[in-house]
């Protein structure tokens, strides 16, 4: 099953919370659940390769279409 982990990412506290939620879900459900956590995407690690807003919208929309659970 696929889960899209949504939530605010505007400050360090919110980012930490999304990372914690993603980690806990993966620990609890393992291979039974595929978690898509936007904050864990590669472009969040290297600010030099930031995608355009249009690219983010396209990827996020694709993930939403194939997701079963929205959290």
PQR file with spaces between the fields and no chain letter, atoms N, CA, C, O and H, PARSE charges and radii, in Angstrom:
ATOM       1  N    UNK     1       0.840   -1.160    0.000 -0.4000 1.5000
ATOM       2  CA   UNK     1       0.000    0.000    0.000 -0.0000 2.0000
ATOM       3  C    UNK     1       0.896    1.238    0.000  0.5500 1.7000
ATOM       4  O    UNK     1       2.012    1.205    0.517 -0.5500 1.4000
ATOM       5  N    UNK     2       0.401    2.318   -0.579 -0.4000 1.5000
ATOM       6  CA   UNK     2       1.186    3.552   -0.683 -0.0000 2.0000
ATOM       7  C    UNK     2       0.570    4.659    0.173  0.5500 1.7000
ATOM       8  O    UNK     2      -0.649    4.824    0.229 -0.5500 1.4000
ATOM       9  H    UNK     2      -0.506    2.344   -0.999  0.4000 1.0000
ATOM      10  N    UNK     3       1.445    5.406    0.833 -0.4000 1.5000
ATOM      11  CA   UNK     3       1.022    6.502    1.693 -0.0000 2.0000
ATOM      12  C    UNK     3       1.766    7.768    1.284  0.5500 1.7000
ATOM      13  O    UNK     3       2.978    7.744    1.071 -0.5500 1.4000
ATOM      14  H    UNK     3       2.435    5.271    0.788  0.4000 1.0000
ATOM      15  N    UNK     4       1.036    8.870    1.177 -0.4000 1.5000
ATOM      16  CA   UNK     4       1.620   10.187    0.911 -0.0000 2.0000
ATOM      17  C    UNK     4       1.595   10.955    2.230  0.5500 1.7000
ATOM      18  O    UNK     4       0.522   11.241    2.762 -0.5500 1.4000
ATOM      19  H    UNK     4       0.051    8.890    1.350  0.4000 1.0000
ATOM      20  N    UNK     5       2.761   11.286    2.754 -0.4000 1.5000
ATOM      21  CA   UNK     5       2.867   11.974    4.036 -0.0000 2.0000
ATOM      22  C    UNK     5       2.859   13.480    3.798  0.5500 1.7000
ATOM      23  O    UNK     5       3.867   14.057    3.390 -0.5500 1.4000
ATOM      24  H    UNK     5       3.632   11.053    2.322  0.4000 1.0000
ATOM      25  N    UNK     6       1.736   14.099    4.052 -0.4000 1.5000
ATOM      26  CA   UNK     6       1.579   15.539    3.816 -0.0000 2.0000
ATOM      27  C    UNK     6       1.686   16.301    5.135  0.5500 1.7000
ATOM      28  O    UNK     6       1.410   15.761    6.205 -0.5500 1.4000
ATOM      29  H    UNK     6       0.917   13.630    4.383  0.4000 1.0000
ATOM      30  N    UNK     7       2.081   17.535    5.038 -0.4000 1.5000
ATOM      31  CA   UNK     7       2.141   18.378    6.222 -0.0000 2.0000
ATOM      32  C    UNK     7       2.992   19.599    5.938  0.5500 1.7000
ATOM      33  O    UNK     7       3.722   19.654    4.948 -0.5500 1.4000
ATOM      34  H    UNK     7       2.305   17.974    4.168  0.4000 1.0000
ATOM      35  N    UNK     8       2.887   20.560    6.811 -0.4000 1.5000
ATOM      36  CA   UNK     8       3.621   21.813    6.658 -0.0000 2.0000
ATOM      37  C    UNK     8       5.126   21.566    6.762  0.5500 1.7000
ATOM      38  O    UNK     8       5.575   20.700    7.513 -0.5500 1.4000
ATOM      39  H    UNK     8       2.294   20.515    7.615  0.4000 1.0000
ATOM      40  N    UNK     9       5.886   22.333    6.005 -0.4000 1.5000
ATOM      41  CA   UNK     9       7.351   22.237    5.992 -0.0000 2.0000
ATOM      42  C    UNK     9       7.967   23.635    6.034  0.5500 1.7000
ATOM      43  O    UNK     9       8.957   23.896    5.351 -0.5500 1.4000
ATOM      44  H    UNK     9       5.521   23.036    5.396  0.4000 1.0000
ATOM      45  N    UNK    10       7.389   24.527    6.827 -0.4000 1.5000
ATOM      46  CA   UNK    10       7.804   25.928    6.807 -0.0000 2.0000
ATOM      47  C    UNK    10       8.874   26.286    7.821  0.5500 1.7000
ATOM      48  O    UNK    10       9.501   27.339    7.701 -0.5500 1.4000
ATOM      49  H    UNK    10       6.585   24.315    7.381  0.4000 1.0000
ATOM      50  N    UNK    11       9.099   25.439    8.817 -0.4000 1.5000
ATOM      51  CA   UNK    11      10.145   25.748    9.793 -0.0000 2.0000
ATOM      52  C    UNK    11      10.806   24.452   10.256  0.5500 1.7000
ATOM      53  O    UNK    11      10.345   23.363    9.915 -0.5500 1.4000
ATOM      54  H    UNK    11       8.590   24.584    8.914  0.4000 1.0000
ATOM      55  N    UNK    12      11.872   24.567   11.021 -0.4000 1.5000
ATOM      56  CA   UNK    12      12.644   23.393   11.441 -0.0000 2.0000
ATOM      57  C    UNK    12      11.810   22.405   12.259  0.5500 1.7000
ATOM      58  O    UNK    12      11.989   21.194   12.135 -0.5500 1.4000
ATOM      59  H    UNK    12      12.247   25.452   11.298  0.4000 1.0000
ATOM      60  N    UNK    13      10.905   22.911   13.090 -0.4000 1.5000
ATOM      61  CA   UNK    13      10.053   22.041   13.896 -0.0000 2.0000
ATOM      62  C    UNK    13       9.144   21.179   13.031  0.5500 1.7000
ATOM      63  O    UNK    13       8.989   19.982   13.278 -0.5500 1.4000
ATOM      64  H    UNK    13      10.760   23.895   13.191  0.4000 1.0000
ATOM      65  N    UNK    14       8.546   21.791   12.021 -0.4000 1.5000
ATOM      66  CA   UNK    14       7.658   21.052   11.114 -0.0000 2.0000
ATOM      67  C    UNK    14       8.437   20.036   10.281  0.5500 1.7000
ATOM      68  O    UNK    14       7.970   18.920   10.049 -0.5500 1.4000
ATOM      69  H    UNK    14       8.671   22.763   11.821  0.4000 1.0000
ATOM      70  N    UNK    15       9.620   20.431    9.837 -0.4000 1.5000
ATOM      71  CA   UNK    15      10.465   19.516    9.069 -0.0000 2.0000
ATOM      72  C    UNK    15      10.862   18.326    9.929  0.5500 1.7000
ATOM      73  O    UNK    15      10.804   17.183    9.475 -0.5500 1.4000
ATOM      74  H    UNK    15      10.000   21.337   10.026  0.4000 1.0000
ATOM      75  N    UNK    16      11.265   18.587   11.171 -0.4000 1.5000
ATOM      76  CA   UNK    16      11.632   17.503   12.088 -0.0000 2.0000
ATOM      77  C    UNK    16      10.457   16.569   12.334  0.5500 1.7000
ATOM      78  O    UNK    16      10.629   15.352   12.401 -0.5500 1.4000
ATOM      79  H    UNK    16      11.313   19.515   11.540  0.4000 1.0000
ATOM      80  N    UNK    17       9.271   17.133   12.467 -0.4000 1.5000
ATOM      81  CA   UNK    17       8.073   16.325   12.700 -0.0000 2.0000
ATOM      82  C    UNK    17       7.786   15.421   11.504  0.5500 1.7000
ATOM      83  O    UNK    17       7.474   14.245   11.692 -0.5500 1.4000
ATOM      84  H    UNK    17       9.131   18.122   12.413  0.4000 1.0000
ATOM      85  N    UNK    18       7.882   15.941   10.273 -0.4000 1.5000
ATOM      86  CA   UNK    18       7.637   15.112    9.076 -0.0000 2.0000
ATOM      87  C    UNK    18       8.664   13.985    8.971  0.5500 1.7000
ATOM      88  O    UNK    18       8.321   12.856    8.619 -0.5500 1.4000
ATOM      89  H    UNK    18       8.136   16.897   10.120  0.4000 1.0000
ATOM      90  N    UNK    19       9.927   14.297    9.280 -0.4000 1.5000
ATOM      91  CA   UNK    19      10.972   13.271    9.243 -0.0000 2.0000
ATOM      92  C    UNK    19      10.698   12.186   10.288  0.5500 1.7000
ATOM      93  O    UNK    19      10.853   10.995   10.016 -0.5500 1.4000
ATOM      94  H    UNK    19      10.206   15.213    9.567  0.4000 1.0000
ATOM      95  N    UNK    20      10.290   12.612   11.479 -0.4000 1.5000
ATOM      96  CA   UNK    20       9.976   11.655   12.548 -0.0000 2.0000
ATOM      97  C    UNK    20       8.782   10.785   12.160  0.5500 1.7000
ATOM      98  O    UNK    20       8.814    9.569   12.348 -0.5500 1.4000
ATOM      99  H    UNK    20      10.164   13.579   11.700  0.4000 1.0000
ATOM     100  N    UNK    21       7.743   11.394   11.627 -0.4000 1.5000
ATOM     101  CA   UNK    21       6.565   10.626   11.212 -0.0000 2.0000
ATOM     102  C    UNK    21       6.933    9.592   10.150  0.5500 1.7000
ATOM     103  O    UNK    21       6.506    8.440   10.222 -0.5500 1.4000
ATOM     104  H    UNK    21       7.717   12.382   11.474  0.4000 1.0000
ATOM     105  N    UNK    22       7.728   10.009    9.167 -0.4000 1.5000
ATOM     106  CA   UNK    22       8.156    9.096    8.122 -0.0000 2.0000
ATOM     107  C    UNK    22       8.946    7.920    8.685  0.5500 1.7000
ATOM     108  O    UNK    22       8.724    6.769    8.307 -0.5500 1.4000
ATOM     109  H    UNK    22       8.076   10.945    9.108  0.4000 1.0000
ATOM     110  N    UNK    23       9.864    8.221    9.585 -0.4000 1.5000
ATOM     111  CA   UNK    23      10.679    7.179   10.201 -0.0000 2.0000
ATOM     112  C    UNK    23       9.814    6.196   10.989  0.5500 1.7000
ATOM     113  O    UNK    23       9.980    4.982   10.870 -0.5500 1.4000
ATOM     114  H    UNK    23      10.045    9.156    9.891  0.4000 1.0000
ATOM     115  N    UNK    24       8.886    6.727   11.797 -0.4000 1.5000
ATOM     116  CA   UNK    24       8.022    5.867   12.600 -0.0000 2.0000
ATOM     117  C    UNK    24       7.116    4.989   11.739  0.5500 1.7000
ATOM     118  O    UNK    24       6.915    3.814   12.045 -0.5500 1.4000
ATOM     119  H    UNK    24       8.751    7.713   11.893  0.4000 1.0000
ATOM     120  N    UNK    25       6.574    5.555   10.669 -0.4000 1.5000
ATOM     121  CA   UNK    25       5.723    4.763    9.775 -0.0000 2.0000
ATOM     122  C    UNK    25       6.515    3.641    9.115  0.5500 1.7000
ATOM     123  O    UNK    25       6.034    2.513    9.007 -0.5500 1.4000
ATOM     124  H    UNK    25       6.737    6.510   10.421  0.4000 1.0000
ATOM     125  N    UNK    26       7.725    3.953    8.678 -0.4000 1.5000
ATOM     126  CA   UNK    26       8.566    2.933    8.032 -0.0000 2.0000
ATOM     127  C    UNK    26       8.968    1.848    9.021  0.5500 1.7000
ATOM     128  O    UNK    26       8.991    0.667    8.672 -0.5500 1.4000
ATOM     129  H    UNK    26       8.115    4.869    8.766  0.4000 1.0000
ATOM     130  N    UNK    27       9.288    2.241   10.261 -0.4000 1.5000
ATOM     131  CA   UNK    27       9.642    1.259   11.282 -0.0000 2.0000
ATOM     132  C    UNK    27       8.457    0.352   11.610  0.5500 1.7000
ATOM     133  O    UNK    27       8.612   -0.860   11.759 -0.5500 1.4000
ATOM     134  H    UNK    27       9.269    3.200   10.544  0.4000 1.0000
ATOM     135  N    UNK    28       7.288    0.949   11.719 -0.4000 1.5000
ATOM     136  CA   UNK    28       6.094    0.198   12.116 -0.0000 2.0000
ATOM     137  C    UNK    28       5.586   -0.730   11.023  0.5500 1.7000
ATOM     138  O    UNK    28       5.213   -1.868   11.310 -0.5500 1.4000
ATOM     139  H    UNK    28       7.162    1.933   11.598  0.4000 1.0000
ATOM     140  N    UNK    29       5.563   -0.270    9.784 -0.4000 1.5000
ATOM     141  CA   UNK    29       4.945   -1.037    8.711 -0.0000 2.0000
ATOM     142  C    UNK    29       5.936   -1.695    7.750  0.5500 1.7000
ATOM     143  O    UNK    29       5.556   -2.589    6.994 -0.5500 1.4000
ATOM     144  H    UNK    29       5.866    0.654    9.552  0.4000 1.0000
ATOM     145  N    UNK    30       7.188   -1.269    7.768 -0.4000 1.5000
ATOM     146  CA   UNK    30       8.207   -1.877    6.923 -0.0000 2.0000
ATOM     147  C    UNK    30       7.806   -1.934    5.463  0.5500 1.7000
ATOM     148  O    UNK    30       7.359   -0.937    4.894 -0.5500 1.4000
ATOM     149  H    UNK    30       7.496   -0.542    8.382  0.4000 1.0000
ATOM     150  N    UNK    31       7.966   -3.102    4.857 -0.4000 1.5000
ATOM     151  CA   UNK    31       7.693   -3.294    3.430 -0.0000 2.0000
ATOM     152  C    UNK    31       6.199   -3.294    3.098  0.5500 1.7000
ATOM     153  O    UNK    31       5.829   -3.234    1.926 -0.5500 1.4000
ATOM     154  H    UNK    31       8.329   -3.912    5.319  0.4000 1.0000
ATOM     155  N    UNK    32       5.356   -3.359    4.097 -0.4000 1.5000
ATOM     156  CA   UNK    32       3.907   -3.374    3.858 -0.0000 2.0000
ATOM     157  C    UNK    32       3.382   -2.027    3.379  0.5500 1.7000
ATOM     158  O    UNK    32       2.300   -1.943    2.797 -0.5500 1.4000
ATOM     159  H    UNK    32       5.657   -3.407    5.049  0.4000 1.0000
ATOM     160  N    UNK    33       4.154   -0.979    3.628 -0.4000 1.5000
ATOM     161  CA   UNK    33       3.709    0.373    3.319 -0.0000 2.0000
ATOM     162  C    UNK    33       4.822    1.147    2.632  0.5500 1.7000
ATOM     163  O    UNK    33       5.934    1.235    3.154 -0.5500 1.4000
ATOM     164  H    UNK    33       5.032   -1.047    4.100  0.4000 1.0000
ATOM     165  N    UNK    34       4.533    1.703    1.477 -0.4000 1.5000
ATOM     166  CA   UNK    34       5.473    2.552    0.762 -0.0000 2.0000
ATOM     167  C    UNK    34       5.142    4.000    1.107  0.5500 1.7000
ATOM     168  O    UNK    34       4.078    4.500    0.742 -0.5500 1.4000
ATOM     169  H    UNK    34       3.630    1.632    1.053  0.4000 1.0000
ATOM     170  N    UNK    35       6.045    4.669    1.806 -0.4000 1.5000
ATOM     171  CA   UNK    35       5.807    6.037    2.283 -0.0000 2.0000
ATOM     172  C    UNK    35       6.505    7.032    1.360  0.5500 1.7000
ATOM     173  O    UNK    35       7.717    6.949    1.159 -0.5500 1.4000
ATOM     174  H    UNK    35       6.909    4.263    2.102  0.4000 1.0000
ATOM     175  N    UNK    36       5.739    7.978    0.796 -0.4000 1.5000
ATOM     176  CA   UNK    36       6.324    9.089    0.047 -0.0000 2.0000
ATOM     177  C    UNK    36       6.297   10.304    0.956  0.5500 1.7000
ATOM     178  O    UNK    36       5.231   10.825    1.288 -0.5500 1.4000
ATOM     179  H    UNK    36       4.754    8.044    0.960  0.4000 1.0000
ATOM     180  N    UNK    37       7.487   10.752    1.357 -0.4000 1.5000
ATOM     181  CA   UNK    37       7.629   11.900    2.240 -0.0000 2.0000
ATOM     182  C    UNK    37       8.365   12.991    1.464  0.5500 1.7000
ATOM     183  O    UNK    37       9.569   12.869    1.236 -0.5500 1.4000
ATOM     184  H    UNK    37       8.352   10.329    1.087  0.4000 1.0000
ATOM     185  N    UNK    38       7.671   14.052    1.053 -0.4000 1.5000
ATOM     186  CA   UNK    38       8.304   15.086    0.224 -0.0000 2.0000
ATOM     187  C    UNK    38       9.612   15.642    0.786  0.5500 1.7000
ATOM     188  O    UNK    38      10.520   15.967    0.020 -0.5500 1.4000
ATOM     189  H    UNK    38       6.693   14.151    1.239  0.4000 1.0000
ATOM     190  N    UNK    39       9.722   15.753    2.098 -0.4000 1.5000
ATOM     191  CA   UNK    39      10.934   16.333    2.680 -0.0000 2.0000
ATOM     192  C    UNK    39      12.145   15.415    2.503  0.5500 1.7000
ATOM     193  O    UNK    39      13.283   15.867    2.633 -0.5500 1.4000
ATOM     194  H    UNK    39       8.985   15.488    2.720  0.4000 1.0000
ATOM     195  N    UNK    40      11.917   14.148    2.211 -0.4000 1.5000
ATOM     196  CA   UNK    40      13.016   13.202    2.020 -0.0000 2.0000
ATOM     197  C    UNK    40      13.468   13.109    0.562  0.5500 1.7000
ATOM     198  O    UNK    40      14.323   12.285    0.238 -0.5500 1.4000
ATOM     199  H    UNK    40      10.993   13.781    2.106  0.4000 1.0000
ATOM     200  N    UNK    41      12.922   13.922   -0.304 -0.4000 1.5000
ATOM     201  CA   UNK    41      13.296   13.876   -1.717 -0.0000 2.0000
ATOM     202  C    UNK    41      14.677   14.482   -1.919  0.5500 1.7000
ATOM     203  O    UNK    41      15.062   15.402   -1.197 -0.5500 1.4000
ATOM     204  H    UNK    41      12.227   14.592   -0.041  0.4000 1.0000
ATOM     205  N    UNK    42      15.432   13.970   -2.905 -0.4000 1.5000
ATOM     206  CA   UNK    42      16.835   14.378   -3.091 -0.0000 2.0000
ATOM     207  C    UNK    42      17.061   15.878   -3.228  0.5500 1.7000
ATOM     208  O    UNK    42      18.081   16.386   -2.763 -0.5500 1.4000
ATOM     209  H    UNK    42      15.119   13.223   -3.491  0.4000 1.0000
ATOM     210  N    UNK    43      16.140   16.596   -3.851 -0.4000 1.5000
ATOM     211  CA   UNK    43      16.385   18.030   -4.047 -0.0000 2.0000
ATOM     212  C    UNK    43      16.368   18.806   -2.741  0.5500 1.7000
ATOM     213  O    UNK    43      16.797   19.959   -2.713 -0.5500 1.4000
ATOM     214  H    UNK    43      15.311   16.183   -4.229  0.4000 1.0000
ATOM     215  N    UNK    44      15.888   18.212   -1.668 -0.4000 1.5000
ATOM     216  CA   UNK    44      15.915   18.877   -0.372 -0.0000 2.0000
ATOM     217  C    UNK    44      17.286   18.790    0.292  0.5500 1.7000
ATOM     218  O    UNK    44      17.534   19.471    1.287 -0.5500 1.4000
ATOM     219  H    UNK    44      15.539   17.276   -1.691  0.4000 1.0000
ATOM     220  N    UNK    45      18.177   17.960   -0.247 -0.4000 1.5000
ATOM     221  CA   UNK    45      19.520   17.809    0.307 -0.0000 2.0000
ATOM     222  C    UNK    45      20.524   18.734   -0.372  0.5500 1.7000
ATOM     223  O    UNK    45      21.477   19.185    0.263 -0.5500 1.4000
ATOM     224  H    UNK    45      17.975   17.406   -1.055  0.4000 1.0000
ATOM     225  N    UNK    46      20.321   19.016   -1.647 -0.4000 1.5000
ATOM     226  CA   UNK    46      21.258   19.839   -2.416 -0.0000 2.0000
ATOM     227  C    UNK    46      20.506   21.037   -2.990  0.5500 1.7000
ATOM     228  O    UNK    46      19.838   20.925   -4.018 -0.5500 1.4000
ATOM     229  H    UNK    46      19.546   18.650   -2.163  0.4000 1.0000
ATOM     230  N    UNK    47      20.617   22.150   -2.338 -0.4000 1.5000
ATOM     231  CA   UNK    47      19.859   23.345   -2.745 -0.0000 2.0000
ATOM     232  C    UNK    47      20.266   23.866   -4.120  0.5500 1.7000
ATOM     233  O    UNK    47      19.553   24.687   -4.698 -0.5500 1.4000
ATOM     234  H    UNK    47      21.159   22.241   -1.503  0.4000 1.0000
ATOM     235  N    UNK    48      21.399   23.406   -4.658 -0.4000 1.5000
ATOM     236  CA   UNK    48      21.835   23.829   -5.986 -0.0000 2.0000
ATOM     237  C    UNK    48      20.996   23.190   -7.094  0.5500 1.7000
ATOM     238  O    UNK    48      20.981   23.677   -8.225 -0.5500 1.4000
ATOM     239  H    UNK    48      21.978   22.739   -4.189  0.4000 1.0000
ATOM     240  N    UNK    49      20.302   22.103   -6.769 -0.4000 1.5000
ATOM     241  CA   UNK    49      19.524   21.383   -7.785 -0.0000 2.0000
ATOM     242  C    UNK    49      18.027   21.505   -7.538  0.5500 1.7000
ATOM     243  O    UNK    49      17.260   20.610   -7.891 -0.5500 1.4000
ATOM     244  H    UNK    49      20.315   21.707   -5.850  0.4000 1.0000
ATOM     245  N    UNK    50      17.618   22.596   -6.942 -0.4000 1.5000
ATOM     246  CA   UNK    50      16.197   22.784   -6.648 -0.0000 2.0000
ATOM     247  C    UNK    50      15.358   22.732   -7.925  0.5500 1.7000
ATOM     248  O    UNK    50      15.707   23.366   -8.921 -0.5500 1.4000
ATOM     249  H    UNK    50      18.241   23.323   -6.655  0.4000 1.0000
ATOM     250  N    UNK    51      14.265   21.987   -7.901 -0.4000 1.5000
ATOM     251  CA   UNK    51      13.379   21.949   -9.069 -0.0000 2.0000
ATOM     252  C    UNK    51      12.535   23.222   -9.139  0.5500 1.7000
ATOM     253  O    UNK    51      12.416   23.964   -8.164 -0.5500 1.4000
ATOM     254  H    UNK    51      13.982   21.472   -7.092  0.4000 1.0000
ATOM     255  N    UNK    52      11.964   23.450  -10.297 -0.4000 1.5000
ATOM     256  CA   UNK    52      11.064   24.595  -10.444 -0.0000 2.0000
ATOM     257  C    UNK    52       9.742   24.264   -9.751  0.5500 1.7000
ATOM     258  O    UNK    52       9.453   23.092   -9.505 -0.5500 1.4000
ATOM     259  H    UNK    52      12.061   22.847  -11.089  0.4000 1.0000
ATOM     260  N    UNK    53       8.942   25.271   -9.437 -0.4000 1.5000
ATOM     261  CA   UNK    53       7.630   24.992   -8.862 -0.0000 2.0000
ATOM     262  C    UNK    53       6.789   24.061   -9.748  0.5500 1.7000
ATOM     263  O    UNK    53       6.045   23.225   -9.237 -0.5500 1.4000
ATOM     264  H    UNK    53       9.176   26.223   -9.637  0.4000 1.0000
ATOM     265  N    UNK    54       6.907   24.204  -11.055 -0.4000 1.5000
ATOM     266  CA   UNK    54       6.161   23.347  -11.976 -0.0000 2.0000
ATOM     267  C    UNK    54       6.610   21.887  -11.858  0.5500 1.7000
ATOM     268  O    UNK    54       5.782   20.976  -11.877 -0.5500 1.4000
ATOM     269  H    UNK    54       7.511   24.883  -11.471  0.4000 1.0000
ATOM     270  N    UNK    55       7.917   21.670  -11.735 -0.4000 1.5000
ATOM     271  CA   UNK    55       8.434   20.307  -11.584 -0.0000 2.0000
ATOM     272  C    UNK    55       7.962   19.684  -10.269  0.5500 1.7000
ATOM     273  O    UNK    55       7.592   18.510  -10.236 -0.5500 1.4000
ATOM     274  H    UNK    55       8.590   22.409  -11.719  0.4000 1.0000
ATOM     275  N    UNK    56       7.974   20.456   -9.199 -0.4000 1.5000
ATOM     276  CA   UNK    56       7.479   19.964   -7.908 -0.0000 2.0000
ATOM     277  C    UNK    56       6.009   19.593   -8.034  0.5500 1.7000
ATOM     278  O    UNK    56       5.601   18.520   -7.590 -0.5500 1.4000
ATOM     279  H    UNK    56       8.275   21.409   -9.226  0.4000 1.0000
ATOM     280  N    UNK    57       5.218   20.461   -8.630 -0.4000 1.5000
ATOM     281  CA   UNK    57       3.786   20.192   -8.806 -0.0000 2.0000
ATOM     282  C    UNK    57       3.570   18.900   -9.594  0.5500 1.7000
ATOM     283  O    UNK    57       2.730   18.083   -9.219 -0.5500 1.4000
ATOM     284  H    UNK    57       5.549   21.332   -8.991  0.4000 1.0000
ATOM     285  N    UNK    58       4.312   18.710  -10.671 -0.4000 1.5000
ATOM     286  CA   UNK    58       4.163   17.530  -11.515 -0.0000 2.0000
ATOM     287  C    UNK    58       4.471   16.248  -10.737  0.5500 1.7000
ATOM     288  O    UNK    58       3.692   15.296  -10.779 -0.5500 1.4000
ATOM     289  H    UNK    58       4.995   19.374  -10.976  0.4000 1.0000
ATOM     290  N    UNK    59       5.592   16.219  -10.035 -0.4000 1.5000
ATOM     291  CA   UNK    59       5.978   15.022   -9.268 -0.0000 2.0000
ATOM     292  C    UNK    59       4.987   14.754   -8.144  0.5500 1.7000
ATOM     293  O    UNK    59       4.558   13.617   -7.948 -0.5500 1.4000
ATOM     294  H    UNK    59       6.226   16.992  -10.001  0.4000 1.0000
ATOM     295  N    UNK    60       4.623   15.797   -7.407 -0.4000 1.5000
ATOM     296  CA   UNK    60       3.689   15.634   -6.292 -0.0000 2.0000
ATOM     297  C    UNK    60       2.334   15.141   -6.788  0.5500 1.7000
ATOM     298  O    UNK    60       1.721   14.276   -6.163 -0.5500 1.4000
ATOM     299  H    UNK    60       4.971   16.721   -7.567  0.4000 1.0000
ATOM     300  N    UNK    61       1.869   15.683   -7.902 -0.4000 1.5000
ATOM     301  CA   UNK    61       0.584   15.268   -8.463 -0.0000 2.0000
ATOM     302  C    UNK    61       0.631   13.807   -8.883  0.5500 1.7000
ATOM     303  O    UNK    61      -0.326   13.069   -8.647 -0.5500 1.4000
ATOM     304  H    UNK    61       2.368   16.385   -8.410  0.4000 1.0000
ATOM     305  N    UNK    62       1.712   13.380   -9.494 -0.4000 1.5000
ATOM     306  CA   UNK    62       1.851   11.971   -9.884 -0.0000 2.0000
ATOM     307  C    UNK    62       1.784   11.067   -8.662  0.5500 1.7000
ATOM     308  O    UNK    62       1.109   10.039   -8.691 -0.5500 1.4000
ATOM     309  H    UNK    62       2.490   13.979   -9.686  0.4000 1.0000
ATOM     310  N    UNK    63       2.463   11.431   -7.606 -0.4000 1.5000
ATOM     311  CA   UNK    63       2.458   10.621   -6.384 -0.0000 2.0000
ATOM     312  C    UNK    63       1.064   10.572   -5.767  0.5500 1.7000
ATOM     313  O    UNK    63       0.645    9.532   -5.258 -0.5500 1.4000
ATOM     314  H    UNK    63       3.012   12.267   -7.582  0.4000 1.0000
ATOM     315  N    UNK    64       0.347   11.688   -5.811 -0.4000 1.5000
ATOM     316  CA   UNK    64      -1.003   11.714   -5.249 -0.0000 2.0000
ATOM     317  C    UNK    64      -1.958   10.797   -6.007  0.5500 1.7000
ATOM     318  O    UNK    64      -2.820   10.164   -5.398 -0.5500 1.4000
ATOM     319  H    UNK    64       0.687   12.533   -6.225  0.4000 1.0000
ATOM     320  N    UNK    65      -1.816   10.720   -7.314 -0.4000 1.5000
ATOM     321  CA   UNK    65      -2.700    9.877   -8.121 -0.0000 2.0000
ATOM     322  C    UNK    65      -2.532    8.396   -7.817  0.5500 1.7000
ATOM     323  O    UNK    65      -3.493    7.634   -7.927 -0.5500 1.4000
ATOM     324  H    UNK    65      -1.116   11.234   -7.810  0.4000 1.0000
ATOM     325  N    UNK    66      -1.333    7.973   -7.439 -0.4000 1.5000
ATOM     326  CA   UNK    66      -1.106    6.547   -7.205 -0.0000 2.0000
ATOM     327  C    UNK    66      -1.144    6.168   -5.726  0.5500 1.7000
ATOM     328  O    UNK    66      -0.871    5.019   -5.377 -0.5500 1.4000
ATOM     329  H    UNK    66      -0.552    8.591   -7.350  0.4000 1.0000
ATOM     330  N    UNK    67      -1.477    7.109   -4.866 -0.4000 1.5000
ATOM     331  CA   UNK    67      -1.483    6.881   -3.437 -0.0000 2.0000
ATOM     332  C    UNK    67      -2.849    6.405   -2.964  0.5500 1.7000
ATOM     333  O    UNK    67      -3.886    6.843   -3.461 -0.5500 1.4000
ATOM     334  H    UNK    67      -1.698    8.042   -5.150  0.4000 1.0000
ATOM     335  N    UNK    68      -2.825    5.502   -1.997 -0.4000 1.5000
ATOM     336  CA   UNK    68      -4.054    4.972   -1.426 -0.0000 2.0000
ATOM     337  C    UNK    68      -4.401    5.690   -0.128  0.5500 1.7000
ATOM     338  O    UNK    68      -5.574    5.939    0.148 -0.5500 1.4000
ATOM     339  H    UNK    68      -1.983    5.146   -1.593  0.4000 1.0000
ATOM     340  N    UNK    69      -3.384    6.026    0.673 -0.4000 1.5000
ATOM     341  CA   UNK    69      -3.586    6.649    1.984 -0.0000 2.0000
ATOM     342  C    UNK    69      -2.943    8.035    1.976  0.5500 1.7000
ATOM     343  O    UNK    69      -1.807    8.196    1.531 -0.5500 1.4000
ATOM     344  H    UNK    69      -2.431    5.824    0.449  0.4000 1.0000
ATOM     345  N    UNK    70      -3.669    9.023    2.464 -0.4000 1.5000
ATOM     346  CA   UNK    70      -3.135   10.384    2.623 -0.0000 2.0000
ATOM     347  C    UNK    70      -3.076   10.664    4.107  0.5500 1.7000
ATOM     348  O    UNK    70      -4.094   10.578    4.794 -0.5500 1.4000
ATOM     349  H    UNK    70      -4.592    8.892    2.825  0.4000 1.0000
ATOM     350  N    UNK    71      -1.887   11.003    4.622 -0.4000 1.5000
ATOM     351  CA   UNK    71      -1.721   11.210    6.062 -0.0000 2.0000
ATOM     352  C    UNK    71      -1.212   12.605    6.294  0.5500 1.7000
ATOM     353  O    UNK    71      -0.999   13.001    7.440 -0.5500 1.4000
ATOM     354  H    UNK    71      -1.060   11.073    4.064  0.4000 1.0000
